[in-house]
């Protein structure tokens, strides 16, 4: 629920704060600048997601800034972006992130089960549903959406290397995102309007994924 006027923009120090964190990823630096993080970054991001959820439904979650370094060789304590989700059961989440590189938003799936990934690949390979997905992705890409995610180096087992949709079949995860440049981020409603536009551009691809690879 929105408590207050909704999203009014990220603070004026947002981009320089993240640039500083990338150069000084240590506890002392972060603690000294925690008030900036709370007031100009975390609170506005939460407000943006809350306002988005009030229009589209779903629950809001903003993730911790601390990294889990227990099993990582990289012991830097903090993530260099702040991000969150608006999610609902059975639906693909809306994702939003703020960093020194700007404001990024989109949707997708990060770590699907083997069963879900198998179902997705079968739908992509199908000569009816596969081209429908290609068409939805082409429309999204024409609106500035970028397709990313982890991919196999070759064809997945059971699919020919020369399949007409092999690039899609190789995906182990799929992220569909769009980025607003840093200069358009601070002290503006632009990120929220950008999120709404992105969500509309993603609607056909999101609907296809939800129909053919349900969570």
NORHULIN-V151635 format. One record per residue. N is the residue number from 0. SS is DSSP state (H for helix, E for strand, C for the rest). PSI is psi in whole degrees, 0 to 359 (none if undefined). Layout:
BEGIN
N_SS_PSI / N_SS_PSI
END
This chain:
BEGIN
0_C_147 / 1_C_129 / 2_C_92 / 3_C_200 / 4_C_0 / 5_C_197 / 6_C_125 / 7_C_359 / 8_C_155 / 9_E_159 / 10_C_164 / 11_C_340 / 12_C_5 / 13_H_305 / 14_H_317 / 15_H_330 / 16_H_315 / 17_H_324 / 18_H_320 / 19_H_320 / 20_H_320 / 21_H_327 / 22_H_339 / 23_C_61 / 24_C_81 / 25_C_158 / 26_H_318 / 27_H_317 / 28_H_313 / 29_H_314 / 30_H_322 / 31_H_337 / 32_C_17 / 33_H_321 / 34_H_323 / 35_H_315 / 36_H_313 / 37_H_314 / 38_H_322 / 39_H_345 / 40_H_295 / 41_H_314 / 42_H_314 / 43_H_321 / 44_H_318 / 45_H_319 / 46_H_320 / 47_H_313 / 48_H_321 / 49_H_316 / 50_H_320 / 51_H_315 / 52_H_327 / 53_H_335 / 54_H_324 / 55_H_351 / 56_C_165 / 57_C_167 / 58_E_145 / 59_E_137 / 60_E_125 / 61_E_128 / 62_C_155 / 63_C_147 / 64_C_334 / 65_E_139 / 66_C_152 / 67_C_104 / 68_C_9 / 69_C_321 / 70_C_23 / 71_C_141 / 72_C_334 / 73_C_111 / 74_C_14 / 75_C_132 / 76_C_342 / 77_E_144 / 78_C_149 / 79_C_12 / 80_E_158 / 81_E_129 / 82_E_163 / 83_E_176 / 84_E_153 / 85_E_117 / 86_E_154 / 87_C_150 / 88_C_131 / 89_C_4 / 90_C_153 / 91_C_140 / 92_C_158 / 93_E_132 / 94_E_139 / 95_E_139 / 96_E_143 / 97_E_136 / 98_E_185 / 99_C_339 / 100_C_355 / 101_E_200 / 102_E_124 / 103_E_139 / 104_E_162 / 105_E_211 / 106_E_181 / 107_E_193 / 108_E_139 / 109_C_315 / 110_C_71 / 111_C_155 / 112_C_163 / 113_H_322 / 114_H_316 / 115_H_318 / 116_H_321 / 117_H_318 / 118_H_318 / 119_H_314 / 120_H_322 / 121_H_321 / 122_H_323 / 123_H_321 / 124_H_336 / 125_C_140 / 126_C_353 / 127_C_303 / 128_H_328 / 129_H_308 / 130_H_329 / 131_H_320 / 132_H_319 / 133_H_317 / 134_H_318 / 135_H_320 / 136_H_321 / 137_H_320 / 138_H_319 / 139_H_316 / 140_H_327 / 141_H_336 / 142_C_8 / 143_C_8 / 144_C_138 / 145_E_134 / 146_E_126 / 147_E_193 / 148_C_164 / 149_C_138 / 150_E_156 / 151_C_156 / 152_C_339 / 153_C_189 / 154_C_142 / 155_C_157 / 156_C_133 / 157_C_356 / 158_C_138 / 159_C_149 / 160_C_338 / 161_C_20 / 162_C_139 / 163_C_342 / 164_C_36 / 165_H_327 / 166_H_324 / 167_H_322 / 168_H_334 / 169_C_348 / 170_E_132 / 171_C_335 / 172_C_160 / 173_E_122 / 174_E_126 / 175_E_108 / 176_E_165 / 177_E_142 / 178_E_135 / 179_E_126 / 180_C_155 / 181_H_322 / 182_H_343 / 183_H_8 / 184_C_302 / 185_E_147 / 186_C_47 / 187_C_151 / 188_C_358 / 189_H_317 / 190_H_323 / 191_H_314 / 192_H_323 / 193_H_319 / 194_H_316 / 195_H_316 / 196_H_320 / 197_H_316 / 198_H_320 / 199_H_319 / 200_H_331 / 201_H_350 / 202_H_312 / 203_H_317 / 204_H_320 / 205_H_316 / 206_H_320 / 207_H_313 / 208_H_318 / 209_H_326 / 210_H_324 / 211_H_347 / 212_C_63 / 213_C_149 / 214_C_none
END
